[in-house]
Amino acid sequence: MTVDLAVTATIQSADIPLWITAEYLMENRDRPAKIAILFVGILTIVILSLRFISRWSVRRLGIDDAFAALSLLLQIAFIVLAEFLIDIGTGRHLQYIEYVMTPSQTEKSEVLDFSAHLIYTTALFFCRLSGLAFYRRLCELHGRLSLAIKCALVLLTAAYLPQMCLIIFHCKPVTGLWPYPWELRSGDYVCLRWGLVYTVNSGLSLLCDIFMFAIPVGLIRTISLPPSRKLHLYLVLLPGVLVIIISTVRVYLVVEGEWSPDSSWDYDPMLAIENAEIGGTLIALSIPGLKPLIDKVYSGLRRSRPPNFIISPSVVFASDISKSTTIVGSNALPPNRASWLGVGAADYGLYEVNMEATNKIHEVPARVNPQNP
């Protein structure tokens, strides 16, 4: 292991406790954290790019895609700041920060951490707004689900505002710094504990994730579909369970970091988890939007078979005989069980209409000329 010059100078200065060695100060988890952050970032960019292509192919780009794009830009900014924080040494042992990092490096890391978590909190907020807009697109005509979405919007906003306020006003007077006890300027500020602020914010974030990804459960349970089809929709619309797990892990890391003597050691994994939470939320909300693109690719590979196609609710629920039934595979569903689906719901497989069955519904007997029976 190569010992950097700053650590060597610190050891030679003899101003540190005898038990601290150069090997201890050089220990870090920087490389795995940076690789994980970059991997999730690249994966998120790829999935969202495919989502935008898919939505554009069916002319369904909407406000939910705009929120997703904004969230992606914020995630990229968070990744850049996270890489800087890791390179400075913020995720190493607490003694490295205290004895090896210069006062200017320490203050820089505090300001970067402050900025990164403002971006992180805002990125998650816009991710969730994108999800709500997506759910609204699917069930805009269903009263109870629309009300649930409005309640979720109020909850998300009510959680976002105190989260931001806790970060911005963590010290009095207001500052971007979060001074460590050994810093000379620590006496100039009265600050909340870092762990307290992030534990509260993590708990609120976990609550929002649970509420957010509970909406698809109500959405799918309301639709009349065969059990196998419902299972498919659960698999497509509910990868948010992974996001909830990630959010739970973040709560654990924040609590562990606050009440551990070596509080900075879990900082690198926490940055990776926070980035995964943003990326995971965007990916979970983008997977349903890939369906039009997947359908096109799938139909291109199976041109020899009579294609099923997905049509708009405006066609299915037209003002003719088709208004009385909805064909799902070979099953006819009463309109009161499916007619609340919003325009664009078919793009996500919430119902599927067979071309042959639809043609039979719309068949009109030819007029018989009395003179030519």
N, C-alpha and C positions, 0 to 999 in steps of 0.2 A: 504494500500500500504506500503510495507516494504521499508524503506530508507536505502540505502547501506552506508557503513562506510565512503567512500570517499565523498559522498554528505554531510553527517553529519559533517565531519571535515571541509568542505568548508563553511558551514553555520556558524559553531562556530568560524571560523577564522575572521569573520566580515570584510573580504577584498573584499566583493562583494556588488553591489548595494542593497539597502534596499528592492526594489520591487521583487527581486529574492527569491523565496521560495524553500524549499526542494521538495514540490510537483511538482513545475515547472521543477526543474532539473531532477526529476525522470520520467517525461513524456517521452514516447518513442513509436515507432511503430516497435520495433525490432521483436517481435514474429510473427505478420502477414507477415512481409517481409521474415523472415527465412522460414516460412511454404511455402510461395509462391515459393521461390527459390528452395527449396527441391522438391516440387511437380512437378514443370516444369522440373527439372533435372531428376527425376525418370521417368516421362512420356517420355522424350526425349530418355532416355536409352532404355526403353521398345520398343518404336516405331522403333528406329534404329536397335535394335536387331532383330525385326521381319523383317525389311527391308533386313538385311544381310542374314537371313535365306531364305527369299523369293527369293532373287537374286541368292543365292547359289543353290537353288532347280532347277533353270533353267540355271545354269552355265553362269550367266550374270554379275558376279562381275567385276567391271571395275574401272577406275581411279576416277570416280565420287564417288564410295563407299570408296575409299582410302581417298579422301578429306573429306568425311563425317565423317569417323572414326577419322581423325586427328582433325576435328572441335569438335567432341564430347569430346576428351581428353582435348582440350583447355577449353571447357565449364566446365568440371569437375574441372579443376584448377581454373577457375574463381569463381565457386561456393564455393570452399574452402576459397579463399581470401575474398569473399563477407561475408562469415560467420564470419571470423576473424574481418573484418571491423565493422560489426554490433556489435559484442561482445565488441569491444574496446569502442564503443560509438560514432562512427563517424556520425551516423544518428540521434543523439539527438539534442536538441536545441544548438545553437551556444554558448550560455553562459556555457553550460556543458563542451564543448570542451575548452573554454577559462579558466574557473575557477576550474573545477573538474579534468580534465585529466592532467596528469603530462607531462612535456616537452618531456620525452622519449616516452610516449604513443602517443602524438601528432605527433612526427616525424615518429614513426612507422606507424601510420595511413596514413600519407602522402606517405610514400614509398609503402605501400600496395596498396593504391589507384592508384599510378603511375603504379605499376606492373599489377594490375587488368585490367586497361584500355588498356595497351599494349596487354594483352591477349585477352580482349574483341574485340578489333579492328581486331586482327589477326584471331580470331575464325570466325568472320563474313566474313572476306575476303575468308577464305577457304570454308565456307559454300557456298558462291556465286560461287567460282570456281567449287565446286561440282555440283551446279545447271547448270552452263554453260556446263560442261562435259556431264551432263545428257541430256540437250537439243541437244548438238552436236551429241550424240548417236542416237537421234530420227530423226534428219533431216540433216544428214551429206551430203546427195546428193542434197539438195535444195540450190541453189546458193545464193538467197537473204537472206534466214534465216541463212545460214552459215556465210554470211558477217555480219549480225546483231549480231551474237554471237561473232565474232571476234572484232567488234566494242565495244561490251559490255565488253569484256576482257580488251581492252585498257582503257575503262572508269573506270572499277573497279580498275585496277592497278594505274591509274592516281589519283584516289581518295584515295586509300590506302596509298600511299607514303606520301602525305602531312599530312594525318591524323596521321601517325606514327611520322613524323617529328615535328608536333605541340606538341605532347605529350613529345617526347624525349628532344626537345630543348625549352621547355616552359620557362626555366630560363637561365640566363647568369650570371655566368658560369653554365654549364650543371650539373644538380643534379636530384636525385629522390625525393627531397623534394619539397613542394609547400607551403612555409611559410605563416602563417597567419600574419596580421599586428602587433599583439601584441607580437609575438615571437622575442626573442633577435637576432636571426640570420636573421631576415627578411631584415635587412640592407645590408647583404652580397650578396644579389641576386637582379637582375632586372628581374622580371617575368611578363609574360602575365597573364591576368586575367583568373581565372579558368573557369568562365562562357563563356568567349569569345572563348577559345579553344574548349570547349565541345559543344558549340552552332554550331561552324563551322563544327566540326566533325559529330555532329548529323544531320546537314543539308545535308552534303555529303552522309551520310549513308542512309538517306531517299531518296535522289535522286537515289542512286544505287539500293535500293529496288524497286522503281517504275520502273526503266529501266529493272531490272532483271525479275520481274514478268510480264512485258509487253510482253516478248518473247513468252510465251505459247499462248497468244491471237493470234499472227500472225501464230503460228504453227497450232492451231486448225482451224482458218479461212481458211487456205490453203487446208485442207483436205475435200474431198467430202464425207460427211456422212449425214444420216438423222438428222433432227433438234433435235430429242430426244437423239440421240447418242452424238451429239455435246454438248448438255446441260450436259450430264453425264460427258464428258471430261472436260468441264469448271469447274464443281464441284470438280473433282478429281485434276486437274492441277492448279487450281487457288485459293487454300487456302492462297496463298501469300498475298491476300488482308488484312488478319488479321495481317500479319507481317508489312505491310505498316501502318496500324492503330497503332500498337505497337510502331513503329519507330516514328510516329507523336507524340504519347504521351511522348516519351522520349525527343523530342525537347521541348515540353511544360514544362516538369519538369526541364530541364536544364535552360531554360530561367527564369522560376519561381524561381529556386534556386539562380541564379546569382543576380537578381534584387530584391530579398526579403531581408528584414533586418535579418530574421532568415534563413540564406542561407543553413544551414546544415539539416534543418528539412525535406526536400524532398529527402535527400540522400538515405535513406532506400528504399523508393518506386522506386527511380531511379535504384538502384542495381537490384531490382526485375524485373523491366521493361527491363533492359539490358540483364539479363539472359533469360527473356521470348523472347527477340528478337533473341538471338542465338538459343534457343530451338525451337521457332516458325519457324524460317527459316529451320532448319534441319527437323522438322516434315513436313512442307509444301513440301519440296523436296523429302521426303521419302514416302509420301502417294501413289504416283503413283507406286513406287517400290513394294508395298504390293500386287499388283494385281495378280501376279502369285500364291502367297500363298493363297489369298482369292479364286481364281479360283479352286485351288486344294481342299480346304475345302468345297467349294460350290458344286463341282462335287461329292465329297464323300457323301454329304448329299442328292444328287439327282441321285443316281445310276440307278434308275428305268427309267430315261428319256434318250433318245439318246443324248449323249454328243456332244456339239460343242467344237471344239478345236481350239487353236490359233497356227498358224504355222509361221515359219520364212519367211521373204521376199525372201530368197534364193529359197524357194520352190514355192512361189506364182509367182515369176517372173523368172521362169526357161525358158530355150530356147526351148519352145514348144508352143502348143496352149494356155497354161495358161498365156502366156505373153500378150495376147491380152485383157484379162479381169481380173478384180479383183472382187471377190464375197464378198459383205458385206451384210450379212443376205440374202435376196432374190434379192438384187440389184446388177447389174453389172456396174462397174465403169471403165471409160477409163483409160489406164495406165498412161497417162500424168498427172493425178490428184493425183495419189498415189505412183507412182514408185520412188519418191524422198525419201520416208521414209527409214531411215537407218535400219541396222540389229538390231533386238531387239525391234523395234517399236511395233511389235505385242504384245509383253509382257505387254504393257501398254494400250491395247485396242484401238490403233489407227486404226486398222482394224481387222476384225474377219472373219474367213473363215469357212463356214459350211462344215463338213466332207462329207456329201452326195453330195453337189453341187460340191465339189472339185473332188470327184471320177468321177462324170459325165464329168467334163472337161477333165480328164485324160483318159477316156475310149478310147481304141483303138479297132476298129472292128477286129474280128478274121479272120485270113486268110482262104480263101475258097480253098480247094483242088479241082482242076479241075476234078480229077477223082472221087471225092465224093461230088457232088454238094449238 
